[in-house]
Amino acid sequence: MTAVEELVAEGDEERPARRLSRRWDLGIAVVTFAIALLVLRQVFFPFSAGSQYYLIVFLGLTLPLVFLVYRPALKRRTGADDPHPVDWLLAALSLATGLYPVVTGFNGFLDRQGSLSTMDVIAGAVLLVLILEATRRTTGLVLPAVCLLFLAHAYYGGFLPPGWLIAHSGIDFDQIVNALYNDASGFYGTPLDVAATYIVLFTIYGAMLDVSGAGKFFVDISFASFKNSPTAPGRTTALSGFLLGTVSGSGTATTVSLGAVTWPILRKAGYPKENAGGLLAASGIGAILSPPTLGAAAFIIAEYLRVPYLDVLLWACLPTVLYYLGIVLAVEADARRFGAKAVEVDTPSPWRLLLTGGYHFASLGIIVLFLALGIPAFSAVVYATGLAALFALAQRVLSKQDGWSRSWALDMFTALSTGVRSALPVIAVCAAAGVITSTITKTGLGQELSSGLVSAARFLTGNPTLVLLLTVLFAAIAVSILGLAVPVTASFIIAWVVLGPALAELGVSDPARAMFLFYYAVLSEVTPPTALASVAAAAITGGSVMRTMWQTWKYTLPAFLVPIAFVLTEHGTALLLQRSWVEVLWVFGVSVLGVAALAISTGGWLFGPARWPERTLCVLAALLLLYLQPWTITAGLVVFAAAVVLHVVTRKREPVGTT
């Protein structure tokens, strides 16, 4: 029985309060379904008034739902979890202020740009407060606090002494509201545009695949691919994470889905709780790195750089392979180090599964094919969603399932409504991100901070190579720290406007700096002490949260070094397919050796248990290999060979089990 079938099922014997809550959930589903239809309409029949008109309508309809869906944790004594009168009030204010520009006359509202009326300013100010509250409810206090800091700088920056790094000419309150409410760089800027098109459509697509059984198929095919091997449970987890990631685009959600299925298998195989949790989190976080969906920030990259989304997918291919290669090598080391056991899983052969369920890959292929043909990503994903829906219908018809038409219709309803509901936190974040980008643009803060970052690096050294290295390291640390507090999408947007210009000033290409910042924004989700995917994994396995975080960090270490290779040398851009194929092949081969060296170091295993001398040499070899210059590659190969020789010569003297 689907979620919607449960909502409408007759004869509910539960208490009235619970029944009321279910009816309310059904009401939310109906509204989100209607919004999904609006989004689909915009793809094929866009509003003649322009994209800003659509974004105003979209935010005006979705923001109220945030207050009705994301409510305070405390429930009323009756046990119901329905909206409180305060939630209804905030939702009503969101609807009124969100739709105010179109209800009062859209053209007239645009004509008042730069000289808003008193009522315009009041409506914009109220909407600002509501967006910050919606962001607080969905992501916590940090991002709204960051927005308030940027707003304070926009207003008070004019009072700072001239010559200070962050001083500017000053912006009054009316101008701030105008920039946010009646300007393309504010609430209705690129982040919300991406959320209202790409992100919502891809979440609908993911929900459609889920109700059609694709998620179960991906896990089943992963289990069937690796049987009767001690390393099979770990490999299965990594492969399942990749396949589910192509649909999910959410690291924590994929981690939870993986854990529910694979943790019992990992436990039987003998994996310690923390190691299993680290593997789950690392495999799950790869969802944000895995084509064709990637994460929300990837769509923003395409919009910022004005390139087809297919280009971003291609840039992500080799780094994704290297990411999962690092995990697989770590799995191999772990399985041997703690003597993992083979676990028998009763699944059909992979060929039989492909024969009966291989069609689930077709919609993924449609996205890539259509993108290659030049069809926009938001159109391609709609066609893929339609194909997945048709496959789900055919499956029910061919299986002669009773009530197949009603079941299929309910699943379609579920997919459309769930897709919009799942996107609500991202919508709130993207609207709040508009506050940050707008104030940075108006005050010139981004350029000032970028110049300060480069100046600091030049103060420490006059060598251009070292200046670039220091700037890259400063940027990596800054994005990692920023990502501890705010979601990936917001982290990337802030990093792009603040740190991106610094990298550009030092000659880093647009694709390289965009993907560098993207990967570090994503990897902040596995960085202690606030790694959400690791927290979710630890909750599933029952392991220590902090030890699980460190295990996750260990598995994902190659992913922290590979993005740096993008920006340090020209050869590094070959990993983004920005060079000739000959160069791409040799750079990829060298990077594979670098990732393998890191896996040996962190996993403590080569042909047998690796001691600290070999592991230390492997770290040095990896750093040299990933710098991707001829002399460092040569040195790295020599050091790596020395580590292997040392290991072969001494490994028989090392007691089994030593790490």
Buried (B, 14 or more C-beta within 10 A) or exposed (E): EBBBBEBEEEEBEEEEBBEBBBEBBBEBBEBBBEBBEBBBEBBEEEBEBEBBBBBBBBBBBBBBBBBBBBBEEEBEEEEBBBBBEEBBEBBEBBBBBBBBBBEEEBEEBBEBEEEBEEEBBBBBBBBBEBBBBBBBBBBBEBBBBBBEEBBEBBBEBBEBEEEEEEBBEBBEEBBBBBBBBBBBBBBBBBBBBBBBBBBBBBBBBBBBBBBBBBBEBBBBBBBBBBBEBBBBBBBBBBBBBBBBBBBBBBBBBBBBBBBEBBBEBBBBBBBBBBBBBBBBBBBBBBBBBBBBBBBBBBBBBBBBBEBBBBBBBBBBBBBBBBBBBBBBBBBBBBBBBBEBEBBEBEBBEBEEBBEEBEBBBBBBEBBBBBBEEEBBBBBBBBBBBBBBBBBBBEBBEEEEEEEBEEBBEBBBBBBBBBBBBBBBBBBBBBBBBBBBBBBBBBBEBBBBBBBEBBEBBBEEEEEEEEBBBBBBEBBBEBBBEBBBBBBBBBBBBBBBBBBBBBBEBBEBBBBBBBBBBBBBBBBBBBBBEBBBBBBBBBBBBEBBBBBBBBBBBBBBBBBBBBBBBBBBBBBBBBBBBBBEEEBBEBBBEBBBBBBBBBBBBBBBBBEBBBBEEBBBBBBBBBBBBBBBBEEBBEBBBEBBEBBBEBBEEBBEEBEEEEB
